[in-house]
């Protein structure tokens, strides 16, 4: 059965900041933002300090060991609970309550989702020591408003952040983001740029805000700014410029920026193709919480691209990609490849039942616009689930294969053709339908489907014989990499 390429395209800048900028995004993780009614704002707590991902410069300056994880404190808000508890800039937050903090996304999830004002245990690394402190949160609304009135940029930024994305509060939020950005808050500039793109037609102002954010050293801002020239959104496409910005974002610690550095190196965009560099950046991004990077790195280890082949490592990475993280939700491509690993015994003992369970979940999962390639991977999962039923329940196999085909998966179309061609186990042979599904497989880019379609045109199987169409199908099959078709003509 066919392997599935796990390469993902550039992440799109869409509904939330985390899609293009992942873990250094200042907003809540995608899909995790709580409802923010006016009454709810008064009972939400804050720890009173700001964090960022660990940059390369910070690792070197603080002499952190290579495996050190956490969120780096970059600002302690005056008069707040963090200051009262003795939290300092350059402290590395490693636990909040009972939740471990491996990166900044996990701090955003634990440190900004505080529903009471009860004291919270915070474990930090300071120099070479581990320090545990108790931080008593204060109410977000009044605290951030007071700071903003005192001209503290981070107070205005967090006040805007706490307003959420409701249409009725957008104008106020944009004004606060703009004020904070002008006062030097790099995080505010990043969110301002994203919100301007989402909510308004002020594209020039959005670009300026993102550029300012990156210049001020915000990793998310660099990742968002890079996305524009990488895709030609607002500005002309410029892979070299995009790559430079992604590299800066990655150096500043952003997981999705590192993922995109890996992707650009993987595809030879913005510079020469470099699989070793791609693998290294995918590794960094995966550790930072990018599920797509984990999936891509798993494909590298499975196939020996830029790294030695290692099936067990590949399996573990596919599982991490499928599981997702606080930075990025489950990557369906990782799930499909995880199911394939169980089906084929790649780095794990073969387990057809577990493979079917994973394929079923992926096939039936509700659409996630933040997941790169979701639609295609969901369709492929349906097709693969159908393939597991071949020869035992062809009616079920056909149903699932057709579902995959209808959703655009060429493998499903090819399988449906094969089932209609042979019949059996609940399906009657139907040459005409078999050939029609071959045509759909070919149109969807399946080289073997094009080859078999050419044979059908030659023999008149389920369709009128047509030498010219046979030749054209052979040529298309060859162009799609099915070498057996190259040089053949219809007869």
Secondary structure, DSSP 4 states (H G I P E B T S, - for coil): --------PPPP--SSTHHHHGGG-SSPPTT-PPP--HHHHTT-EE-SEEEE---HHHHHHTT--TT--SEEEEEE-TTSHHHHTT--TT-EEEEETTEE-SSHHHHHHHHS-B-S-SEEEEEEEETTEEEEEEEE-EEHHHHHHHHHHTT-HHHHHHHHHHTTT-GGGHHHHHHHHHHHHHTT-HHHHHHHHHHHHHH-S-HHHHHHHHHHHHHTT-HHHHHHHHHHHHHTSSS---HHHHHHHHHHHHHTT-HHHHHHHHHHHHHT-SS---HHHHHHHHHHHHHHT-HHHHHHHHHHHHHTSSS---HHHHHHHHHHHHH--SSS---HHHHHHHHHHHHHTSSS---HHHHHHHHHHHHHPPP-TTSTTHHHHHHHHHHHHHHHTTTT-HHHHHHHHHHHHHTT-HHHHHHHHHHHHH-BTTB---HHHHHHHHHHHHHTT-HHHHHHHHHHHHHTSSS---HHHHHHHHHHHHHTT-GGGTT----
